[in-house]
Amino acid sequence: MPSHTGTGHNGSMERLPDDLERIHILMVNAYLFGDPEAGTRDWVLIDAGLPYSASQIIHRAERRYGPGARPKAIILTHGHFDHVGALHELLRKWDVPVYAHEMELPYLTGRSDYPPPDPTVGGGLMARTAFIYPHHGIDLGSRVHALPADGSVPFMPGWRWIHTPGHSPGHVSFFRDADRVLIAGDAFITQNQESFWGVMTEHPKVHGPPKYFTIDWDAAADSVRRLAALDPSIAATGHGIAMGGSKLTEELIDLAEHFKREAVPSYGRYVNAPVFADEQGILAVPPAVPDPTLRVATFVALTAVATTAFLLIHRSRNRA
């Protein structure tokens, strides 16, 4: 049965099963899977947070599983910087295998970089500053492995992985049929990730994947429809608090049925032309689009300069 694992904003409760715990790291989540009350030390870490968050993750793991606790593996929903940021430091301490979808391996073995994030999608400060977010691949060498082809998840009995691309080529979500618990990663999320205020308040609402990193909107829409069809009882996402019950059901169905209206930005580099990728990495990236915010800022700046020059000339003439 689900149990309360923390209080969300606006009275919402994070309700996760006893064997799943959220680690909230500034703007992103990682998860510990494995029930400490069951007397087992067979647990895994799902995603690896932001850079410099290794100590926080280790502390939470040892608080849950005991001093010196080490996972059986680290399982990744995808390899964006905010989901793998602490991996190198964690692996130096734990030396465990890492699993990801085969389409995500190029960005985890140094073969390819992700496409640049798109700051033109709008929605707030987090999107506006996306140009500074890292998009380079990392190299985990022989430590990283493809998830099993049969859909099982290593060291997570009863769970299956589901390929949910769109936000990244090899993005996956995890589902347990027995209780319909879903770990969605960034296929959809439960806070407004484009807005600084949305990130800070964590107001619980189902949203599409973070717009500034999503590179194939048709695939992202199909992924959300597949997850909605599972009718999850609880969704633990990469950003935002866990949601469940009728609120999750209604909002996820609404997102699936009206994805273009609810999730797809009206403007952006990848809106009308997706990125093409295969098992070797990125094949083709659409060209950057003009930044309308930059145009407005430039217009305002030029207008201010012209007005100042006019006033200075006018004042000079009056003095003469």
N, C-alpha and C positions, 0 to 999 in steps of 0.2 A: 504494500500500500504506500501511496505517496506520503511524505512527511514534510512538515514545514522546515525549510532550511534557511529562511531569512525573510525579513519584511521588506517588501517593495514600496514604492511611492504610491500615494493616493490610496493607501489601505490594501493594495494588492499584495498577495503572498506568493513568494516563490515556492511552488510545490513540486519537489523532485522526489524520485524514489530514494530509499535509504542508501542505495548503492551508487548514487550519483551526486556529486557536490560541485557547485560552481565556484570558480576563483575569478573574481572581478578585478581586472587589472586596468585601471584608468578608464579606457573606452572599449575594452574588449574582454571576452571571457575565455577561460580555459576550464576544463572539467577533469575531476578525478572520478574514475569508475572503479568500483569494488567496495563491497560492504565491509566495513571494519568490524561490525558486530557479528559477522559470520565466522570470525576467527581465521580469515584467510589473508595472506599478504599478496595474493594474486590480483594486482590492480594495474591499471594503465592510466596514463595521462593523455587527454584528448586536447590537442593544440598546445601551443607553447608561448603564447602571449607576446608582449612587447620586448624589445631589447632592455636589458638591465632588470628584468622581472624574475630572473632565476631564483634569487633568494626568497622572494615571496612565494613562489611555487613550491620550493623545497620546504619552506616553513609549514605551509598548509598541508603538504603531503605527510610530513613527519608528525604534525599535530593529529592527523586523521589515522595514520597507519603505524605510528611509532617511530622512535629515533632510528636513524639509519635506513628508513624505508626506501626501497628502490622499486620502480615499476617494472613490469614484465616487458613493456614496450611503450612507445609514444605513437599515437595514432593521429593523423592529420586530416582535417576536413579539406584544407588546401594550404598553399605555401606563401600567401601574402605576408608582408613583413610583420604585421601585428598578430600573426598566428604562429610564426616560427622564430620570433625575435630572441627568445632565450634558449633556443635549441643547442647551440654550440656549447654554452656554459653548462647546461643540463647534461649533455652527453659526456662532457669531461668528468662529471661527477658520477653519473650513472652507467655509462657505456652500455646502452640497451639499443635494440633495433627500432627503427622508425618505419612506419607504414603509411603509404599514400597511394592514390590512384595512379595507374601507369601514365596517364596523360599529364599528371602533375610532376612526374619524375624529372623532366628536363630542367625545371626551375629549382630542383633540390639536389641536382648533381652538377651544377655549373654549366650545363650545355646551353641554356637559354635564359634570357631575362623576360620578365613580364612586360607587356606593353605599358607605356607611360600612363599614369592616372590622368583623369580628365577634369581639370578645375572649372570647365565651362558649363557643367551640368546644373549649376544653381542649387539653391536650397539652404545655403548658410555658410558659416565660416569654415566648417570642417571640409566642405567641398571646395571652397574658394582657395584654401591653402593646400589642396591636394598635390600641387606641383612639387612640394617639398617631400612627399612621402616616398620612401625607397621603393624601387620596383626591380632591383637587380636580383637575379637568382642567387642561391647559396649552394655550396658543395658539401654534401654530407658523405660523399664517397660510398663505400660499401655498406655503410650503416643503414641506408634507406632501401626499402623493398616495396614492390608493388603489392597492393592488397590482393588476397586470394581471388582467383578468377571465379570461384563458386559463390561469391557474394558474402562469405562469412567474414567476421572481423576477428583478428587474432586476440585471444585472451578475453573476448567478450562473448561468451556462449549465449545463444538465443538472439543475438543481434545480427543484422545484415546491413551491408553498405549499399547505397543507392547512388548511382552517378547522377549528379545534379549540376551540370555545367551551365555556363552563362556568366557567372561572376568570375570564374577562372575555368580553363579548359578541363581540368581534372578534379573539380570540386565534387566532394561527396557528402552525403548526409547518412546518419545511422538510425536504424529503426528496429525496435523490439516488438514483434507481433503480439507477444503474450499480454502486454499491457498498453501497447500502442504509444510508447514513449519515443519521441523523436529528438535527435540531436541534429539540428538543421544546419549548423555552421552559418554561412552567410547566404544560403539560398534564399532565405527570407530572414528578417530580423525583427526585433520587438521594440525598437526605439528609432527616432529620426536621426540617423547617423550623419546626415549632411549638416545638421545644425549643432552648433556648440551648445546651445541651450538644451536641445533634445538629448545630447550626450550627457550633460550634467544632471538633468532631472530624471532621466530614464523613464519618462512617462510611457507606460506600457501600451503599445499599439502595434499591430502587425504592419510591417513595411516591407517593400521589396528589398533586394540586395543593395548594399551601399553603391550609390550611383557612380561615384567617381572612379571605381575600380571595375565596374561591370563592363565586359567587352563583347557580349553577344546577347542582345536583349530578347531575341526570339527564343534562344535556348534557355535563358533565364525564366521566361514566361512558361515554357514547357516544364521546366523543373518544378516551379511552384504548383502547377496543375497536378503533377504527379504526387507531390507531397500532400496536397490538399485531399486528393483521392484516398489517401491512407487514413484519413479522419483521426489524426493524432489526438491522444488524450492530454498530452503535455508536450510543449515544444521548448527545448533548451537551445538557445541561439547563440551565434557568435558575438552579438552585440545586443544588450538589453536583458531584462529579467525574464525568467521563465514564465510562460503563460499556459493556461489550460482552460478546460470547461467550455461553456457556451461562447464566452468572449473570443477565445482562440478559434473555435469552429466558425463562428460567423465572420470574423475578420479575415481568416485565411481563405474561406470560400469567396468572399468579396474581392480579395486580392487576386485570386485565381481567375475569377470571371471578368474582372475589369483591370487586368494587369497593365495594359497600355495607359489607361487613365490614371491609375493609382501609383504606378512605379516608374514608368519610363519617362525620363526627362524630355521636355519639349525641344531641347537643343543639346548638342554634345557631339564629340568626336566619333563615338561608336553607336549613336542612335540609329542612323540609317545604313551604316556599313560595319559589319562585325569584323573582329579579328579572326584570321584563319590560323589554325594550329594543328599539329599532329603529334605523334609520339616523340618527335625530335625537338619540338618547341614551336616557336612562333614562325609562321610562314609569311604572313602579310598583315600589315597594320595600315588602316586608313590614315590619310593625311590629317594633320591637326586642323582644327577649324578656327576661324577668327574668334577672339574672345570678346563677346559683347560688353562685358563689364570693363575690360581694358579700353574699349572704344569710348565708352561713356566717360571713364576717368580721364582719358586723353582729351576728349572734348571739353570737359569741365576745366581741366588744367589750361588748355589753350585759350579758352574763354576768359579765365581768370588773368592769364598773362596779357591778353589783348586788352581787357578792361583796365588793368593796371597801367599798361603803356599809354592807353588813351587818356586816362586821368592825369598821368604825369606830363604828357604833352600839353594837355589843356591847361594844367596849372602853370606850366612853364610859359605858355603864351600869355596867360593872364598877368603873370609877373612882368613879362616884357612890356 
